[in-house]
Amino acid sequence: MSERFLGRHFILELYDCDRTLLDDRVKLEAVMTKAAELANATIVNTCFHHFSPYGISGTIVIQESHFNIHTWPEHGFAAIDLFTCGDSIDPEKAKDYLVEISKASRYEFS
């Protein structure tokens, strides 16, 4: 890239998703880890929490910054925050994988 920048911030909102996935902490962590790997991120650590009675918040800390997710399984909704420093990360690859694996009927990506 010719322009110098400190980071890029992307928001992915997934609608009408697989509700089972959105409430499975172990599976969701694996999915987010895979998304980070597909985007060419260097994973440092992960932290995921399952709320009672449902919902998950999770973070994939990457050397280039972070991938976060918050789910509302009762609404079939997930909000994902991708922040990356530098230009080695391909957020489109993460987005494409997350849309497919979540079985979202629609999404917004900005």
BAKE-938718 format. One record per atom (N, C-alpha, C, O, CB): residue in three letters; atom name; residue number from 1; x, y negated, z negated. Coordinates in steps of 0.02 Angstrom, whole numbers, padded with zeros to 5 digits. Glycine has a CB too. Example, Ala and Ser with C-alpha at 12.3 -4.5 7.8 and 13.67 -1.06 7.14 Angstrom:
<recs>
  residu  atome  num       u       v       w
     ALA      N    1   00660   00284  -00390
     ALA     CA    1   00615   00225  -00390
     ALA      C    1   00660   00165  -00390
     ALA      O    1   00712   00166  -00423
     ALA     CB    1   00565   00224  -00452
     SER      N    2   00642   00112  -00354
     SER     CA    2   00684   00053  -00357
     SER      C    2   00645  -00002  -00394
     SER      O    2   00670  -00057  -00402
     SER     CB    2   00704   00030  -00286
</recs>
This chain:
<recs>
  residu  atome  num       u       v       w
     MET      N    1   00042   00059   00000
     MET     CA    1   00000   00000   00000
     MET      C    1   00044  -00062   00000
     MET      O    1   00096  -00064  -00033
     MET     CB    1  -00048   00000  -00061
     SER      N    2   00023  -00112   00036
     SER     CA    2   00063  -00172   00041
     SER      C    2   00050  -00219  -00018
     SER      O    2   00095  -00258  -00035
     SER     CB    2   00048  -00207   00106
     GLU      N    3  -00008  -00217  -00049
     GLU     CA    3  -00024  -00259  -00106
     GLU      C    3  -00001  -00226  -00170
     GLU      O    3  -00009  -00166  -00179
     GLU     CB    3  -00098  -00274  -00108
     ARG      N    4   00027  -00265  -00215
     ARG     CA    4   00048  -00239  -00280
     ARG      C    4  -00010  -00247  -00330
     ARG      O    4  -00042  -00300  -00333
     ARG     CB    4   00112  -00275  -00306
     PHE      N    5  -00024  -00194  -00367
     PHE     CA    5  -00078  -00197  -00416
     PHE      C    5  -00059  -00154  -00476
     PHE      O    5  -00015  -00111  -00471
     PHE     CB    5  -00145  -00173  -00385
     LEU      N    6  -00091  -00166  -00532
     LEU     CA    6  -00075  -00128  -00592
     LEU      C    6  -00115  -00064  -00597
     LEU      O    6  -00092  -00015  -00627
     LEU     CB    6  -00088  -00170  -00653
     GLY      N    7  -00174  -00063  -00569
     GLY     CA    7  -00215  -00003  -00573
     GLY      C    7  -00278  -00009  -00531
     GLY      O    7  -00296  -00063  -00508
     GLY     CB    7  -00233   00013  -00644
     ARG      N    8  -00310   00048  -00522
     ARG     CA    8  -00373   00051  -00485
     ARG      C    8  -00424   00084  -00531
     ARG      O    8  -00409   00133  -00565
     ARG     CB    8  -00366   00090  -00418
     HIS      N    9  -00485   00056  -00531
     HIS     CA    9  -00538   00080  -00576
     HIS      C    9  -00598   00101  -00534
     HIS      O    9  -00623   00062  -00493
     HIS     CB    9  -00558   00025  -00627
     PHE      N   10  -00619   00163  -00544
     PHE     CA   10  -00676   00190  -00507
     PHE      C   10  -00728   00216  -00556
     PHE      O   10  -00712   00244  -00608
     PHE     CB   10  -00653   00247  -00458
     ILE      N   11  -00791   00206  -00539
     ILE     CA   11  -00847   00231  -00578
     ILE      C   11  -00886   00279  -00533
     ILE      O   11  -00904   00263  -00477
     ILE     CB   11  -00893   00173  -00605
     LEU      N   12  -00899   00339  -00559
     LEU     CA   12  -00939   00389  -00524
     LEU      C   12  -00999   00406  -00568
     LEU      O   12  -00991   00429  -00625
     LEU     CB   12  -00897   00454  -00507
     GLU      N   13  -01059   00396  -00541
     GLU     CA   13  -01120   00415  -00577
     GLU      C   13  -01153   00471  -00539
     GLU      O   13  -01166   00466  -00479
     GLU     CB   13  -01168   00353  -00585
     LEU      N   14  -01166   00526  -00574
     LEU     CA   14  -01195   00586  -00544
     LEU      C   14  -01266   00595  -00570
     LEU      O   14  -01278   00594  -00630
     LEU     CB   14  -01152   00649  -00560
     TYR      N   15  -01313   00605  -00524
     TYR     CA   15  -01384   00611  -00541
     TYR      C   15  -01411   00681  -00525
     TYR      O   15  -01389   00712  -00476
     TYR     CB   15  -01425   00558  -00505
     ASP      N   16  -01458   00704  -00565
     ASP     CA   16  -01492   00769  -00554
     ASP      C   16  -01442   00826  -00548
     ASP      O   16  -01443   00866  -00502
     ASP     CB   16  -01535   00766  -00490
     CYS      N   17  -01397   00827  -00597
     CYS     CA   17  -01343   00878  -00598
     CYS      C   17  -01365   00943  -00630
     CYS      O   17  -01420   00948  -00658
     CYS     CB   17  -01282   00850  -00635
     ASP      N   18  -01321   00992  -00624
     ASP     CA   18  -01329   01056  -00659
     ASP      C   18  -01326   01043  -00734
     ASP      O   18  -01272   01029  -00761
     ASP     CB   18  -01273   01108  -00636
     ARG      N   19  -01382   01047  -00767
     ARG     CA   19  -01387   01030  -00838
     ARG      C   19  -01346   01077  -00882
     ARG      O   19  -01321   01057  -00935
     ARG     CB   19  -01459   01031  -00860
     THR      N   20  -01340   01139  -00861
     THR     CA   20  -01301   01188  -00900
     THR      C   20  -01228   01166  -00901
     THR      O   20  -01196   01168  -00954
     THR     CB   20  -01308   01259  -00870
     LEU      N   21  -01201   01147  -00844
     LEU     CA   21  -01132   01124  -00840
     LEU      C   21  -01121   01063  -00885
     LEU      O   21  -01071   01058  -00920
     LEU     CB   21  -01113   01107  -00768
     LEU      N   22  -01168   01017  -00884
     LEU     CA   22  -01161   00955  -00922
     LEU      C   22  -01163   00964  -00997
     LEU      O   22  -01147   00918  -01035
     LEU     CB   22  -01215   00907  -00903
     ASP      N   23  -01180   01025  -01020
     ASP     CA   23  -01183   01038  -01092
     ASP      C   23  -01136   01094  -01112
     ASP      O   23  -01142   01121  -01168
     ASP     CB   23  -01254   01055  -01113
     ASP      N   24  -01089   01113  -01068
     ASP     CA   24  -01041   01166  -01082
     ASP      C   24  -00971   01135  -01088
     ASP      O   24  -00939   01122  -01037
     ASP     CB   24  -01042   01222  -01026
     ARG      N   25  -00949   01123  -01149
     ARG     CA   25  -00886   01088  -01161
     ARG      C   25  -00826   01122  -01127
     ARG      O   25  -00786   01089  -01096
     ARG     CB   25  -00873   01083  -01235
     VAL      N   26  -00821   01187  -01134
     VAL     CA   26  -00763   01224  -01106
     VAL      C   26  -00763   01219  -01030
     VAL      O   26  -00711   01205  -01000
     VAL     CB   26  -00765   01298  -01129
     LYS      N   27  -00820   01232  -01000
     LYS     CA   27  -00824   01230  -00927
     LYS      C   27  -00813   01160  -00900
     LYS      O   27  -00779   01150  -00850
     LYS     CB   27  -00893   01257  -00903
     LEU      N   28  -00842   01110  -00934
     LEU     CA   28  -00836   01041  -00911
     LEU      C   28  -00763   01018  -00916
     LEU      O   28  -00739   00981  -00872
     LEU     CB   28  -00881   00995  -00953
     GLU      N   29  -00729   01038  -00968
     GLU     CA   29  -00658   01021  -00975
     GLU      C   29  -00618   01052  -00917
     GLU      O   29  -00573   01019  -00889
     GLU     CB   29  -00630   01045  -01043
     ALA      N   30  -00633   01114  -00900
     ALA     CA   30  -00599   01146  -00844
     ALA      C   30  -00614   01110  -00778
     ALA      O   30  -00569   01102  -00736
     ALA     CB   30  -00621   01220  -00838
     VAL      N   31  -00675   01089  -00768
     VAL     CA   31  -00695   01053  -00708
     VAL      C   31  -00659   00986  -00703
     VAL      O   31  -00632   00969  -00650
     VAL     CB   31  -00772   01042  -00706
     MET      N   32  -00657   00948  -00757
     MET     CA   32  -00623   00884  -00756
     MET      C   32  -00547   00892  -00746
     MET      O   32  -00516   00852  -00713
     MET     CB   32  -00637   00846  -00821
     THR      N   33  -00519   00944  -00776
     THR     CA   33  -00448   00959  -00767
     THR      C   33  -00434   00974  -00694
     THR      O   33  -00385   00948  -00666
     THR     CB   33  -00426   01018  -00811
     LYS      N   34  -00476   01014  -00663
     LYS     CA   34  -00468   01031  -00592
     LYS      C   34  -00474   00968  -00548
     LYS      O   34  -00436   00960  -00501
     LYS     CB   34  -00520   01084  -00571
     ALA      N   35  -00521   00924  -00564
     ALA     CA   35  -00530   00862  -00527
     ALA      C   35  -00467   00819  -00530
     ALA      O   35  -00445   00791  -00480
     ALA     CB   35  -00590   00822  -00554
     ALA      N   36  -00437   00815  -00590
     ALA     CA   36  -00375   00777  -00598
     ALA      C   36  -00319   00808  -00557
     ALA      O   36  -00280   00773  -00525
     ALA     CB   36  -00355   00773  -00672
     GLU      N   37  -00314   00874  -00558
     GLU     CA   37  -00263   00909  -00520
     GLU      C   37  -00272   00898  -00445
     GLU      O   37  -00224   00886  -00409
     GLU     CB   37  -00264   00984  -00535
     LEU      N   38  -00334   00903  -00421
     LEU     CA   38  -00348   00892  -00350
     LEU      C   38  -00331   00820  -00328
     LEU      O   38  -00312   00809  -00271
     LEU     CB   38  -00422   00906  -00335
     ALA      N   39  -00337   00774  -00375
     ALA     CA   39  -00321   00703  -00360
     ALA      C   39  -00246   00689  -00364
     ALA      O   39  -00224   00633  -00351
     ALA     CB   39  -00358   00658  -00409
     ASN      N   40  -00207   00740  -00381
     ASN     CA   40  -00135   00734  -00386
     ASN      C   40  -00112   00698  -00449
     ASN      O   40  -00059   00667  -00450
     ASN     CB   40  -00108   00698  -00325
     ALA      N   41  -00152   00702  -00502
     ALA     CA   41  -00135   00671  -00565
     ALA      C   41  -00090   00717  -00606
     ALA      O   41  -00091   00778  -00599
     ALA     CB   41  -00198   00653  -00605
     THR      N   42  -00050   00686  -00650
     THR     CA   42  -00007   00723  -00695
     THR      C   42  -00041   00724  -00764
     THR      O   42  -00043   00673  -00798
     THR     CB   42   00065   00690  -00700
     ILE      N   43  -00067   00781  -00784
     ILE     CA   43  -00105   00786  -00846
     ILE      C   43  -00059   00786  -00906
     ILE      O   43  -00009   00823  -00908
     ILE     CB   43  -00149   00850  -00846
     VAL      N   44  -00076   00744  -00955
     VAL     CA   44  -00038   00739  -01017
     VAL      C   44  -00074   00776  -01073
     VAL      O   44  -00042   00813  -01111
     VAL     CB   44  -00027   00665  -01036
     ASN      N   45  -00140   00766  -01079
     ASN     CA   45  -00178   00796  -01133
     ASN      C   45  -00253   00791  -01117
     ASN      O   45  -00273   00753  -01073
     ASN     CB   45  -00163   00761  -01202
     THR      N   46  -00293   00831  -01153
     THR     CA   46  -00365   00828  -01146
     THR      C   46  -00398   00825  -01215
     THR      O   46  -00370   00851  -01263
     THR     CB   46  -00392   00888  -01105
     CYS      N   47  -00456   00794  -01218
     CYS     CA   47  -00495   00793  -01279
     CYS      C   47  -00569   00790  -01260
     CYS      O   47  -00590   00743  -01227
     CYS     CB   47  -00475   00732  -01325
     PHE      N   48  -00607   00841  -01280
     PHE     CA   48  -00678   00845  -01264
     PHE      C   48  -00718   00858  -01328
     PHE      O   48  -00697   00897  -01370
     PHE     CB   48  -00692   00900  -01211
     HIS      N   49  -00775   00825  -01334
     HIS     CA   49  -00817   00833  -01393
     HIS      C   49  -00889   00847  -01371
     HIS      O   49  -00916   00813  -01328
     HIS     CB   49  -00815   00769  -01438
     HIS      N   50  -00920   00898  -01402
     HIS     CA   50  -00990   00916  -01390
     HIS      C   50  -01032   00885  -01445
     HIS      O   50  -01019   00897  -01504
     HIS     CB   50  -01000   00993  -01386
     PHE      N   51  -01081   00846  -01426
     PHE     CA   51  -01126   00814  -01474
     PHE      C   51  -01184   00860  -01490
     PHE      O   51  -01200   00906  -01452
     PHE     CB   51  -01152   00747  -01448
     SER      N   52  -01216   00848  -01547
     SER     CA   52  -01274   00886  -01567
     SER      C   52  -01336   00841  -01559
     SER      O   52  -01336   00785  -01585
     SER     CB   52  -01267   00911  -01641
     PRO      N   53  -01387   00862  -01525
     PRO     CA   53  -01398   00929  -01501
     PRO      C   53  -01368   00944  -01433
     PRO      O   53  -01360   01002  -01414
     PRO     CB   53  -01471   00943  -01499
     TYR      N   54  -01350   00892  -01393
     TYR     CA   54  -01321   00904  -01328
     TYR      C   54  -01284   00842  -01303
     TYR      O   54  -01293   00787  -01330
     TYR     CB   54  -01375   00924  -01277
     GLY      N   55  -01243   00852  -01253
     GLY     CA   55  -01203   00798  -01224
     GLY      C   55  -01130   00806  -01240
     GLY      O   55  -01111   00833  -01293
     GLY     CB   55  -01228   00730  -01248
     ILE      N   56  -01089   00783  -01195
     ILE     CA   56  -01016   00790  -01203
     ILE      C   56  -00983   00724  -01183
     ILE      O   56  -01004   00691  -01135
     ILE     CB   56  -00989   00849  -01160
     SER      N   57  -00931   00707  -01219
     SER     CA   57  -00885   00654  -01199
     SER      C   57  -00816   00685  -01195
     SER      O   57  -00797   00724  -01239
     SER     CB   57  -00886   00593  -01248
     GLY      N   58  -00780   00668  -01142
     GLY     CA   58  -00714   00697  -01135
     GLY      C   58  -00666   00651  -01098
     GLY      O   58  -00686   00609  -01058
     GLY     CB   58  -00718   00762  -01099
     THR      N   59  -00603   00661  -01113
     THR     CA   59  -00550   00622  -01082
     THR      C   59  -00494   00668  -01059
     THR      O   59  -00472   00712  -01095
     THR     CB   59  -00523   00569  -01130
     ILE      N   60  -00472   00656  -00998
     ILE     CA   60  -00411   00686  -00973
     ILE      C   60  -00361   00628  -00971
     ILE      O   60  -00367   00583  -00931
     ILE     CB   60  -00422   00721  -00901
     VAL      N   61  -00312   00631  -01016
     VAL     CA   61  -00259   00581  -01014
     VAL      C   61  -00209   00603  -00961
     VAL      O   61  -00183   00659  -00963
     VAL     CB   61  -00224   00573  -01085
     ILE      N   62  -00197   00559  -00914
     ILE     CA   62  -00150   00575  -00860
     ILE      C   62  -00092   00525  -00865
     ILE      O   62  -00099   00470  -00892
     ILE     CB   62  -00184   00571  -00790
     GLN      N   63  -00036   00545  -00839
     GLN     CA   63   00022   00501  -00840
     GLN      C   63   00006   00435  -00806
     GLN      O   63   00034   00383  -00823
     GLN     CB   63   00082   00535  -00805
     GLU      N   64  -00039   00437  -00759
     GLU     CA   64  -00059   00377  -00721
     GLU      C   64  -00117   00339  -00752
     GLU      O   64  -00137   00288  -00725
     GLU     CB   64  -00077   00397  -00650
     SER      N   65  -00145   00362  -00807
     SER     CA   65  -00197   00330  -00848
     SER      C   65  -00248   00380  -00875
     SER      O   65  -00231   00418  -00919
     SER     CB   65  -00232   00276  -00807
     HIS      N   66  -00311   00381  -00848
     HIS     CA   66  -00361   00427  -00878
     HIS      C   66  -00419   00442  -00830
     HIS      O   66  -00433   00405  -00783
     HIS     CB   66  -00388   00397  -00942
     PHE      N   67  -00451   00499  -00845
     PHE     CA   67  -00515   00518  -00816
     PHE      C   67  -00562   00531  -00875
     PHE      O   67  -00546   00573  -00917
     PHE     CB   67  -00508   00583  -00768
     ASN      N   68  -00617   00495  -00880
     ASN     CA   68  -00665   00504  -00935
     ASN      C   68  -00732   00528  -00907
     ASN      O   68  -00750   00513  -00850
     ASN     CB   68  -00674   00438  -00974
     ILE      N   69  -00769   00565  -00949
     ILE     CA   69  -00837   00585  -00931
     ILE      C   69  -00882   00581  -00992
     ILE      O   69  -00860   00595  -01048
     ILE     CB   69  -00837   00658  -00902
     HIS      N   70  -00944   00562  -00981
     HIS     CA   70  -00996   00562  -01032
     HIS      C   70  -01057   00593  -01000
     HIS      O   70  -01077   00573  -00945
     HIS     CB   70  -01011   00489  -01061
     THR      N   71  -01088   00642  -01033
     THR     CA   71  -01145   00677  -01003
     THR      C   71  -01208   00669  -01045
     THR      O   71  -01206   00663  -01106
     THR     CB   71  -01129   00750  -00994
     TRP      N   72  -01263   00669  -01010
     TRP     CA   72  -01330   00670  -01039
     TRP      C   72  -01366   00728  -01005
     TRP      O   72  -01404   00717  -00958
     TRP     CB   72  -01368   00601  -01029
     PRO      N   73  -01356   00790  -01029
     PRO     CA   73  -01387   00848  -00996
     PRO      C   73  -01463   00844  -00994
     PRO      O   73  -01494   00868  -00946
     PRO     CB   73  -01366   00911  -01031
     GLU      N   74  -01493   00814  -01044
     GLU     CA   74  -01566   00809  -01046
     GLU      C   74  -01593   00767  -00988
     GLU      O   74  -01652   00771  -00971
     GLU     CB   74  -01588   00781  -01112
     HIS      N   75  -01550   00726  -00959
     HIS     CA   75  -01569   00684  -00902
     HIS      C   75  -01534   00706  -00837
     HIS      O   75  -01545   00677  -00784
     HIS     CB   75  -01552   00611  -00916
     GLY      N   76  -01492   00758  -00841
     GLY     CA   76  -01455   00781  -00783
     GLY      C   76  -01406   00729  -00757
     GLY      O   76  -01392   00727  -00697
     GLY     CB   76  -01504   00800  -00728
     PHE      N   77  -01380   00688  -00801
     PHE     CA   77  -01338   00630  -00782
     PHE      C   77  -01269   00634  -00812
     PHE      O   77  -01260   00655  -00869
     PHE     CB   77  -01372   00565  -00803
     ALA      N   78  -01220   00614  -00773
     ALA     CA   78  -01151   00608  -00798
     ALA      C   78  -01121   00543  -00771
     ALA      O   78  -01131   00524  -00714
     ALA     CB   78  -01107   00669  -00775
     ALA      N   79  -01084   00509  -00815
     ALA     CA   79  -01047   00448  -00796
     ALA      C   79  -00973   00464  -00803
     ALA      O   79  -00950   00487  -00855
     ALA     CB   79  -01068   00387  -00841
     ILE      N   80  -00936   00450  -00750
     ILE     CA   80  -00865   00466  -00748
     ILE      C   80  -00826   00403  -00732
     ILE      O   80  -00844   00365  -00686
     ILE     CB   80  -00850   00522  -00697
     ASP      N   81  -00773   00393  -00769
     ASP     CA   81  -00730   00335  -00763
     ASP      C   81  -00660   00359  -00744
     ASP      O   81  -00630   00398  -00781
     ASP     CB   81  -00729   00293  -00829
     LEU      N   82  -00636   00337  -00687
     LEU     CA   82  -00569   00356  -00664
     LEU      C   82  -00527   00293  -00660
     LEU      O   82  -00542   00247  -00622
     LEU     CB   82  -00572   00393  -00594
     PHE      N   83  -00474   00290  -00699
     PHE     CA   83  -00428   00233  -00696
     PHE      C   83  -00359   00260  -00681
     PHE      O   83  -00335   00305  -00715
     PHE     CB   83  -00428   00191  -00762
     THR      N   84  -00328   00233  -00630
     THR     CA   84  -00262   00257  -00610
     THR      C   84  -00215   00199  -00598
     THR      O   84  -00234   00148  -00570
     THR     CB   84  -00267   00301  -00548
     CYS      N   85  -00153   00208  -00618
     CYS     CA   85  -00100   00161  -00605
     CYS      C   85  -00059   00187  -00546
     CYS      O   85  -00051   00248  -00538
     CYS     CB   85  -00055   00149  -00667
     GLY      N   86  -00035   00142  -00505
     GLY     CA   86   00003   00163  -00447
     GLY      C   86  -00043   00184  -00391
     GLY      O   86  -00104   00175  -00395
     GLY     CB   86   00051   00219  -00465
     ASP      N   87  -00014   00213  -00338
     ASP     CA   87  -00055   00232  -00282
     ASP      C   87  -00046   00305  -00261
     ASP      O   87  -00059   00323  -00204
     ASP     CB   87  -00040   00187  -00223
     SER      N   88  -00023   00346  -00308
     SER     CA   88  -00012   00417  -00292
     SER      C   88  -00074   00460  -00304
     SER      O   88  -00076   00518  -00282
     SER     CB   88   00045   00444  -00334
     ILE      N   89  -00125   00434  -00336
     ILE     CA   89  -00186   00471  -00352
     ILE      C   89  -00237   00461  -00297
     ILE      O   89  -00245   00406  -00271
     ILE     CB   89  -00215   00448  -00421
     ASP      N   90  -00271   00515  -00279
     ASP     CA   90  -00324   00512  -00228
     ASP      C   90  -00392   00523  -00262
     ASP      O   90  -00415   00580  -00269
     ASP     CB   90  -00312   00566  -00171
     PRO      N   91  -00424   00469  -00284
     PRO     CA   91  -00488   00476  -00320
     PRO      C   91  -00544   00506  -00277
     PRO      O   91  -00590   00536  -00305
     PRO     CB   91  -00511   00408  -00345
     GLU      N   92  -00539   00500  -00211
     GLU     CA   92  -00590   00529  -00167
     GLU      C   92  -00592   00605  -00174
     GLU      O   92  -00646   00635  -00173
     GLU     CB   92  -00575   00510  -00094
     LYS      N   93  -00534   00636  -00182
     LYS     CA   93  -00532   00709  -00191
     LYS      C   93  -00566   00729  -00256
     LYS      O   93  -00603   00778  -00258
     LYS     CB   93  -00459   00735  -00189
     ALA      N   94  -00554   00692  -00309
     ALA     CA   94  -00587   00706  -00373
     ALA      C   94  -00662   00696  -00366
     ALA      O   94  -00701   00738  -00389
     ALA     CB   94  -00559   00660  -00430
     LYS      N   95  -00682   00641  -00334
     LYS     CA   95  -00753   00626  -00325
     LYS      C   95  -00788   00681  -00286
     LYS      O   95  -00841   00706  -00307
     LYS     CB   95  -00762   00559  -00289
     ASP      N   96  -00759   00701  -00230
     ASP     CA   96  -00790   00753  -00189
     ASP      C   96  -00800   00818  -00227
     ASP      O   96  -00852   00850  -00222
     ASP     CB   96  -00747   00766  -00126
     TYR      N   97  -00749   00838  -00265
     TYR     CA   97  -00753   00899  -00305
     TYR      C   97  -00807   00893  -00359
     TYR      O   97  -00847   00939  -00368
     TYR     CB   97  -00685   00915  -00337
     LEU      N   98  -00809   00838  -00394
     LEU     CA   98  -00857   00829  -00448
     LEU      C   98  -00929   00827  -00423
     LEU      O   98  -00974   00854  -00456
     LEU     CB   98  -00841   00765  -00487
     VAL      N   99  -00940   00795  -00367
     VAL     CA   99  -01007   00793  -00338
     VAL      C   99  -01030   00864  -00320
     VAL      O   99  -01086   00884  -00334
     VAL     CB   99  -01009   00747  -00274
     GLU      N  100  -00984   00901  -00288
     GLU     CA  100  -01001   00969  -00267
     GLU      C  100  -01013   01016  -00327
     GLU      O  100  -01064   01050  -00329
     GLU     CB  100  -00945   00998  -00223
     ILE      N  101  -00967   01017  -00374
     ILE     CA  101  -00971   01065  -00430
     ILE      C  101  -01029   01049  -00477
     ILE      O  101  -01056   01094  -00509
     ILE     CB  101  -00905   01065  -00469
     SER      N  102  -01048   00985  -00482
     SER     CA  102  -01103   00966  -00526
     SER      C  102  -01171   00979  -00495
     SER      O  102  -01223   00978  -00529
     SER     CB  102  -01097   00893  -00546
     LYS      N  103  -01171   00990  -00429
     LYS     CA  103  -01233   00999  -00391
     LYS      C  103  -01278   00937  -00394
     LYS      O  103  -01339   00943  -00394
     LYS     CB  103  -01271   01061  -00417
     ALA      N  104  -01246   00879  -00397
     ALA     CA  104  -01283   00816  -00400
     ALA      C  104  -01324   00807  -00337
     ALA      O  104  -01300   00819  -00281
     ALA     CB  104  -01235   00756  -00410
     SER      N  105  -01386   00786  -00345
     SER     CA  105  -01428   00773  -00286
     SER      C  105  -01410   00706  -00255
     SER      O  105  -01422   00695  -00195
     SER     CB  105  -01503   00775  -00305
     ARG      N  106  -01382   00661  -00295
     ARG     CA  106  -01358   00597  -00270
     ARG      C  106  -01305   00570  -00318
     ARG      O  106  -01300   00592  -00375
     ARG     CB  106  -01417   00546  -00261
     TYR      N  107  -01267   00523  -00292
     TYR     CA  107  -01214   00493  -00333
     TYR      C  107  -01200   00421  -00311
     TYR      O  107  -01219   00401  -00255
     TYR     CB  107  -01150   00535  -00329
     GLU      N  108  -01168   00384  -00355
     GLU     CA  108  -01144   00317  -00339
     GLU      C  108  -01070   00316  -00356
     GLU      O  108  -01050   00340  -00409
     GLU     CB  108  -01184   00261  -00378
     PHE      N  109  -01029   00289  -00312
     PHE     CA  109  -00957   00286  -00322
     PHE      C  109  -00933   00217  -00303
     PHE      O  109  -00941   00195  -00246
     PHE     CB  109  -00920   00341  -00280
     SER      N  110  -00903   00183  -00350
     SER     CA  110  -00878   00115  -00336
     SER      C  110  -00813   00103  -00373
     SER      O  110  -00784   00049  -00367
     SER     CB  110  -00930   00062  -00355
</recs>
